[in-house]
Amino acid sequence: MQAVRHVVCALSGGVDSAVAALLLRRRGYQVTGVFMKNWDSLDEHGVCTADKDCEDAYRVCQILDIPFHQVSYIKEYWNDVFSDFLNEYEKGRTPNPDIVCNKHIKFSCFFHYAVDNLGADAIATGHYARTSLEDEEVFQQKHIKRPEGLFRNRFEVRNAVKLLQAADSFKDQTFFLSQVSQDALRRTIFPLGGLTKEFVKKIAAENRLHHVLQKKESMGMCFIGKRNFEHFLLQYLQPRPGHFISIEDNKVLGTHKGWFLYTLGQRANIGGLREPWYVVEKDGVKGNVFVAPRRDHPALYRDLLRTSRVHWITEEPPAALVRDKMMECHFRFRHQMALVCCVLQGGRVPGQREDPAAGAVRLHTPEGPAQRWGGHR
């Protein structure tokens, strides 16, 4: 007789992870719920939302009659996610911390805790995503020792697991899972991958999970929450006042507290102006932010983006890219943005050796080659 499979499910205190745990329970698995605390400060209303979320996650475990554990990765989150986030912003780049959090916290720290400390056969989360493996195939996966060093991304993984989009295209979260390692993905189950958000809410309502169903959808940065972003960032970075300058006539339109606060493509919110202006370029030396009127201004569009080394979930660049130094694929730089056709061109990146896994992304769309810039906010 086969032993009952043990699945450790990450619980956030929200409806998605609660229903994920419920569905695993229904499949007959031994389920353990784990809440991760990764940020310990108060929100802007003086409330420690992590404590409330932890209480809600614990109540889910009580309702489902499953064990509950709480772990703290505050130090790891600060070192591996938030410090990198601040460093990138100071350099004028605007990374998505949720992607980095999934890579280093949920699918590394939590994954190893579940497998090594709790004896999990697999982990699960409430993400809307799917993989190419059925549950039983996930349970059959074993840890594969990867070589370290220069050629680790060329290491062949037989029958590599693929990350697939969720059935609910609006809720699909594969964008946020794009940096997850092959090793973790091979041992992960996404119970909500084939469901819509509305159906998930229906399941929660029918199974006494009203306390998570009534909560607002989580927004803002992973584990930190929704807050005044400029005010929050200036608690950690020194203000560097500068000017908003029109890209059309170099006229000064207003002032700001730091050029690093702005994402290419976002609305600039310049006081005293009736029409909206949008960020086109940033001058880190002089501290100026160049803006353009209207969402359809030509200066807001690009057909070429440069990228550093690409993370391949299968841990090796596709043969076509290695052979031809280019590959047709689809691209999005923002969650819920429609996928667009592009050509990934491998080549030399400034400061690095030639690498077929790094280079540039050239965009092609039915309306023409250019695509509008847009940041993660």
GUTI-347377 format. One line per 4 residues: their letters; for each residue y negated, x negated, z negated of C-alpha. Coordinates in nm, 2 decimals, decimal comma, always signed. Layout:
N
A = Y/X/Z ~ ...
This chain:
377
MQAV = +0,00/+0,00/+0,00 ~ -0,34/-0,14/+0,10 ~ -0,59/-0,21/-0,17 ~ -0,91/-0,01/-0,18
RHVV = -1,19/-0,19/+0,00 ~ -1,48/-0,29/-0,21 ~ -1,83/-0,24/-0,05 ~ -2,14/-0,34/-0,24
CALS = -2,44/-0,13/-0,12 ~ -2,80/-0,24/-0,16 ~ -3,00/+0,04/-0,33 ~ -3,38/+0,05/-0,30
GGVD = -3,44/+0,38/-0,49 ~ -3,50/+0,56/-0,16 ~ -3,31/+0,83/+0,03 ~ -3,17/+0,61/+0,30
SAVA = -2,98/+0,37/+0,08 ~ -2,87/+0,65/-0,15 ~ -2,71/+0,84/+0,14 ~ -2,55/+0,52/+0,27
ALLL = -2,38/+0,47/-0,07 ~ -2,27/+0,84/-0,07 ~ -2,12/+0,81/+0,28 ~ -1,93/+0,49/+0,18
RRRG = -1,79/+0,68/-0,13 ~ -1,68/+0,96/+0,10 ~ -1,49/+0,71/+0,32 ~ -1,28/+0,63/+0,01
YQVT = -1,42/+0,28/-0,06 ~ -1,48/+0,13/-0,40 ~ -1,86/+0,13/-0,40 ~ -2,10/-0,07/-0,62
GVFM = -2,48/-0,02/-0,61 ~ -2,72/-0,32/-0,65 ~ -3,09/-0,30/-0,69 ~ -3,29/-0,61/-0,60
KNWD = -3,62/-0,68/-0,78 ~ -3,82/-0,93/-0,57 ~ -4,18/-0,86/-0,68 ~ -4,31/-0,82/-1,03
SLDE = -4,68/-0,73/-1,01 ~ -4,85/-0,40/-1,05 ~ -4,97/-0,20/-0,75 ~ -5,33/-0,12/-0,70
HGVC = -5,30/+0,18/-0,93 ~ -5,16/-0,03/-1,22 ~ -4,81/+0,10/-1,17 ~ -4,50/-0,12/-1,15
TADK = -4,33/+0,06/-0,86 ~ -4,02/-0,17/-0,88 ~ -3,94/-0,03/-1,23 ~ -3,95/+0,33/-1,10
DCED = -3,75/+0,24/-0,79 ~ -3,49/+0,07/-1,02 ~ -3,46/+0,39/-1,23 ~ -3,42/+0,60/-0,91
AYRV = -3,14/+0,36/-0,79 ~ -2,97/+0,38/-1,12 ~ -2,98/+0,76/-1,12 ~ -2,82/+0,75/-0,77
CQIL = -2,53/+0,55/-0,91 ~ -2,49/+0,80/-1,20 ~ -2,48/+1,09/-0,96 ~ -2,22/+0,92/-0,73
DIPF = -2,03/+0,78/-1,03 ~ -2,04/+0,42/-0,91 ~ -2,12/+0,09/-1,10 ~ -2,48/-0,03/-1,10
HQVS = -2,62/-0,38/-1,10 ~ -2,97/-0,52/-1,10 ~ -3,06/-0,87/-0,97 ~ -3,38/-1,05/-0,95
YIKE = -3,49/-1,27/-0,66 ~ -3,85/-1,30/-0,75 ~ -3,85/-1,68/-0,73 ~ -3,65/-1,68/-0,40
YWND = -3,88/-1,42/-0,25 ~ -4,19/-1,62/-0,34 ~ -4,05/-1,95/-0,21 ~ -3,87/-1,83/+0,11
VFSD = -4,07/-1,53/+0,21 ~ -4,42/-1,50/+0,06 ~ -4,52/-1,86/+0,06 ~ -4,42/-1,89/+0,43
FLNE = -4,62/-1,56/+0,49 ~ -4,94/-1,71/+0,33 ~ -4,90/-2,04/+0,51 ~ -4,86/-1,87/+0,85
YEKG = -5,17/-1,65/+0,78 ~ -5,38/-1,96/+0,70 ~ -5,28/-2,10/+1,04 ~ -5,40/-1,78/+1,21
RTPN = -5,05/-1,64/+1,28 ~ -4,95/-1,30/+1,15 ~ -4,57/-1,30/+1,07 ~ -4,37/-0,99/+0,98
PDIV = -4,25/-1,06/+0,62 ~ -3,98/-0,78/+0,64 ~ -3,79/-0,98/+0,90 ~ -3,80/-1,30/+0,69
CNKH = -3,71/-1,10/+0,38 ~ -3,40/-0,96/+0,55 ~ -3,30/-1,31/+0,66 ~ -3,35/-1,49/+0,33
IKFS = -3,31/-1,22/+0,06 ~ -3,11/-0,92/+0,16 ~ -2,87/-1,09/+0,40 ~ -2,85/-1,42/+0,22
CFFH = -2,91/-1,40/-0,15 ~ -2,78/-1,05/-0,19 ~ -2,50/-1,11/+0,06 ~ -2,37/-1,41/-0,13
YAVD = -2,41/-1,24/-0,47 ~ -2,21/-0,94/-0,35 ~ -1,93/-1,16/-0,20 ~ -1,92/-1,44/-0,45
NLGA = -2,00/-1,26/-0,78 ~ -1,89/-0,90/-0,72 ~ -1,59/-0,97/-0,50 ~ -1,72/-0,75/-0,21
DAIA = -1,51/-0,71/+0,10 ~ -1,83/-0,61/+0,28 ~ -2,19/-0,52/+0,20 ~ -2,39/-0,22/+0,32
TGHY = -2,76/-0,12/+0,35 ~ -2,95/+0,19/+0,44 ~ -3,09/+0,04/+0,76 ~ -3,08/+0,24/+1,08
ARTS = -2,87/+0,00/+1,29 ~ -2,52/-0,05/+1,41 ~ -2,29/-0,34/+1,49 ~ -2,01/-0,39/+1,75
LEDE = -1,75/-0,38/+1,47 ~ -1,57/-0,08/+1,32 ~ -1,54/-0,08/+0,94 ~ -1,18/-0,21/+0,94
EVFQ = -1,28/-0,50/+1,16 ~ -1,56/-0,58/+0,92 ~ -1,31/-0,60/+0,63 ~ -1,09/-0,85/+0,84
QKHI = -1,38/-1,10/+0,88 ~ -1,35/-1,43/+0,69 ~ -1,62/-1,68/+0,62 ~ -1,63/-1,94/+0,90
KRPE = -1,76/-2,29/+0,82 ~ -2,05/-2,37/+1,05 ~ -2,14/-2,73/+1,14 ~ -2,47/-2,84/+1,01
GLFR = -2,74/-3,03/+1,20 ~ -2,87/-3,05/+1,55 ~ -2,60/-2,86/+1,73 ~ -2,52/-2,59/+1,48
NRFE = -2,67/-2,32/+1,70 ~ -2,43/-2,42/+1,98 ~ -2,13/-2,35/+1,76 ~ -1,90/-2,10/+1,93
VRNA = -1,81/-1,79/+1,74 ~ -1,52/-1,61/+1,90 ~ -1,57/-1,23/+1,92 ~ -1,92/-1,26/+1,79
VKLL = -2,05/-0,94/+1,64 ~ -2,34/-0,78/+1,82 ~ -2,64/-0,60/+1,66 ~ -2,68/-0,26/+1,82
QAAD = -2,96/-0,01/+1,82 ~ -2,93/+0,30/+1,60 ~ -2,86/+0,65/+1,74 ~ -3,21/+0,76/+1,61
SFKD = -3,43/+0,56/+1,84 ~ -3,74/+0,64/+1,64 ~ -3,59/+0,51/+1,31 ~ -3,41/+0,22/+1,47
QTFF = -3,46/-0,10/+1,25 ~ -3,29/-0,37/+1,46 ~ -3,64/-0,52/+1,50 ~ -3,63/-0,61/+1,13
LSQV = -3,27/-0,74/+1,14 ~ -3,33/-0,97/+1,43 ~ -3,31/-1,29/+1,22 ~ -2,99/-1,20/+1,03
SQDA = -2,71/-1,46/+1,05 ~ -2,39/-1,40/+1,23 ~ -2,19/-1,47/+0,91 ~ -2,37/-1,19/+0,71
LRRT = -2,37/-0,95/+1,00 ~ -1,99/-0,98/+1,04 ~ -1,95/-0,85/+0,69 ~ -2,21/-0,57/+0,69
IFPL = -2,17/-0,20/+0,73 ~ -2,46/+0,03/+0,84 ~ -2,35/+0,38/+0,74 ~ -2,66/+0,54/+0,88
GGLT = -2,64/+0,38/+1,23 ~ -2,51/+0,70/+1,40 ~ -2,73/+0,95/+1,21 ~ -3,08/+1,08/+1,25
KEFV = -3,33/+1,07/+0,97 ~ -3,34/+1,45/+0,94 ~ -2,96/+1,47/+0,90 ~ -2,98/+1,20/+0,63
KKIA = -3,23/+1,42/+0,44 ~ -3,00/+1,72/+0,48 ~ -2,71/+1,52/+0,33 ~ -2,93/+1,41/+0,04
AENR = -3,04/+1,77/-0,02 ~ -2,68/+1,90/-0,03 ~ -2,56/+1,63/-0,27 ~ -2,80/+1,64/-0,57
LHHV = -3,01/+1,35/-0,45 ~ -3,34/+1,54/-0,47 ~ -3,51/+1,28/-0,68 ~ -3,50/+1,03/-0,39
LQKK = -3,55/+1,30/-0,12 ~ -3,89/+1,39/-0,27 ~ -4,02/+1,03/-0,25 ~ -4,26/+0,93/+0,02
ESMG = -4,14/+0,71/+0,30 ~ -4,17/+0,34/+0,19 ~ -4,46/+0,17/+0,37 ~ -4,62/-0,17/+0,37
MCFI = -4,47/-0,51/+0,31 ~ -4,11/-0,53/+0,20 ~ -4,09/-0,50/-0,18 ~ -4,47/-0,53/-0,22
GKRN = -4,55/-0,18/-0,09 ~ -4,86/-0,03/+0,07 ~ -5,19/-0,15/-0,05 ~ -5,53/-0,26/+0,08
FEHF = -5,41/-0,55/+0,29 ~ -5,74/-0,75/+0,30 ~ -5,80/-0,72/-0,07 ~ -5,44/-0,82/-0,14
LLQY = -5,44/-1,12/+0,09 ~ -5,77/-1,25/-0,05 ~ -5,61/-1,27/-0,40 ~ -5,41/-1,57/-0,26
LQPR = -5,62/-1,71/+0,02 ~ -5,98/-1,84/+0,00 ~ -6,24/-1,62/+0,19 ~ -6,37/-1,79/+0,50
PGHF = -6,67/-1,58/+0,62 ~ -6,74/-1,57/+0,99 ~ -6,87/-1,34/+1,27 ~ -6,73/-1,08/+1,50
ISIE = -6,84/-1,17/+1,85 ~ -6,83/-0,96/+2,16 ~ -6,61/-1,11/+2,43 ~ -6,83/-0,96/+2,69
DNKV = -7,18/-1,11/+2,60 ~ -7,12/-1,34/+2,29 ~ -7,33/-1,10/+2,09 ~ -7,28/-1,11/+1,71
LGTH = -7,16/-0,76/+1,60 ~ -7,09/-0,81/+1,23 ~ -6,93/-1,04/+0,97 ~ -6,59/-1,07/+0,81
KGWF = -6,43/-1,24/+0,51 ~ -6,18/-1,45/+0,70 ~ -6,06/-1,49/+1,06 ~ -5,70/-1,52/+0,94
LYTL = -5,72/-1,16/+0,81 ~ -5,70/-1,02/+1,17 ~ -5,41/-0,97/+1,40 ~ -5,45/-0,99/+1,78
GQRA = -5,48/-0,64/+1,91 ~ -5,58/-0,46/+1,59 ~ -5,89/-0,26/+1,54 ~ -6,16/-0,47/+1,39
NIGG = -6,34/-0,20/+1,18 ~ -6,69/-0,34/+1,22 ~ -6,94/-0,16/+1,01 ~ -7,23/+0,03/+1,18
LREP = -7,06/+0,06/+1,52 ~ -6,96/+0,40/+1,66 ~ -6,70/+0,30/+1,91 ~ -6,38/+0,10/+1,81
WYVV = -6,36/-0,27/+1,89 ~ -6,03/-0,47/+1,90 ~ -5,94/-0,83/+1,82 ~ -5,89/-1,05/+2,13
EKDG = -5,91/-1,41/+2,01 ~ -5,97/-1,60/+1,69 ~ -6,15/-1,93/+1,65 ~ -6,00/-2,11/+1,34
VKGN = -6,25/-2,40/+1,36 ~ -6,58/-2,19/+1,36 ~ -6,42/-1,89/+1,19 ~ -6,52/-1,64/+1,45
VFVA = -6,32/-1,34/+1,57 ~ -6,38/-1,23/+1,93 ~ -6,35/-0,86/+1,99 ~ -6,35/-0,62/+2,29
PRRD = -6,44/-0,25/+2,32 ~ -6,19/+0,01/+2,41 ~ -5,81/-0,01/+2,38 ~ -5,77/-0,07/+2,75
HPAL = -6,00/-0,37/+2,78 ~ -5,84/-0,63/+3,02 ~ -5,89/-0,91/+2,75 ~ -5,64/-0,73/+2,53
YRDL = -5,35/-0,78/+2,77 ~ -5,12/-1,08/+2,83 ~ -4,83/-1,14/+3,06 ~ -4,72/-1,47/+2,90
LRTS = -4,63/-1,54/+2,54 ~ -4,51/-1,87/+2,40 ~ -4,24/-1,89/+2,14 ~ -4,07/-2,15/+1,92
RVHW = -3,69/-2,18/+1,90 ~ -3,52/-1,85/+1,94 ~ -3,27/-1,72/+1,68 ~ -2,95/-1,61/+1,86
ITEE = -2,74/-1,37/+1,66 ~ -2,43/-1,51/+1,84 ~ -2,55/-1,86/+1,74 ~ -2,56/-2,00/+2,09
PPAA = -2,80/-1,96/+2,38 ~ -2,66/-1,74/+2,66 ~ -2,50/-1,94/+2,95 ~ -2,75/-1,80/+3,20
LVRD = -3,05/-1,95/+3,00 ~ -2,88/-2,29/+2,96 ~ -2,79/-2,30/+3,33 ~ -3,10/-2,15/+3,49
KMME = -3,36/-2,23/+3,22 ~ -3,45/-1,86/+3,25 ~ -3,30/-1,52/+3,17 ~ -3,39/-1,16/+3,22
CHFR = -3,39/-0,95/+2,90 ~ -3,59/-0,69/+2,71 ~ -3,86/-0,75/+2,46 ~ -4,07/-0,60/+2,18
FRHQ = -4,31/-0,77/+1,94 ~ -4,37/-0,47/+1,72 ~ -4,15/-0,21/+1,55 ~ -4,12/+0,11/+1,75
MALV = -4,28/-0,05/+2,05 ~ -4,09/+0,05/+2,37 ~ -3,87/-0,22/+2,51 ~ -4,02/-0,39/+2,82
CCVL = -3,85/-0,60/+3,08 ~ -3,93/-0,97/+3,06 ~ -3,81/-1,32/+3,17 ~ -3,73/-1,57/+2,89
QGGR = -3,81/-1,92/+3,03 ~ -3,66/-2,21/+2,84 ~ -3,84/-2,54/+2,83 ~ -4,05/-2,78/+2,64
VPGQ = -4,25/-2,66/+2,34 ~ -4,55/-2,88/+2,22 ~ -4,43/-3,11/+1,95 ~ -4,06/-3,05/+2,01
REDP = -3,79/-3,19/+2,24 ~ -3,69/-2,99/+2,55 ~ -3,48/-2,69/+2,43 ~ -3,33/-2,42/+2,65
AAGA = -3,36/-2,18/+2,35 ~ -3,74/-2,22/+2,32 ~ -4,02/-2,17/+2,57 ~ -4,20/-1,87/+2,70
VRLH = -4,16/-1,50/+2,75 ~ -4,31/-1,36/+3,07 ~ -4,35/-0,98/+3,07 ~ -4,29/-0,74/+3,36
TPEG = -4,35/-0,37/+3,33 ~ -4,37/-0,08/+3,59 ~ -4,74/-0,06/+3,54 ~ -4,79/-0,43/+3,60
PAQR = -4,72/-0,77/+3,43 ~ -4,96/-0,74/+3,14 ~ -4,88/-0,60/+2,80 ~ -5,13/-0,52/+2,52
WGGH = -5,13/-0,75/+2,22 ~ -5,04/-0,60/+1,89 ~ -4,97/-0,73/+1,54 ~ -4,73/-0,62/+1,27
R = -4,99/-0,42/+1,08
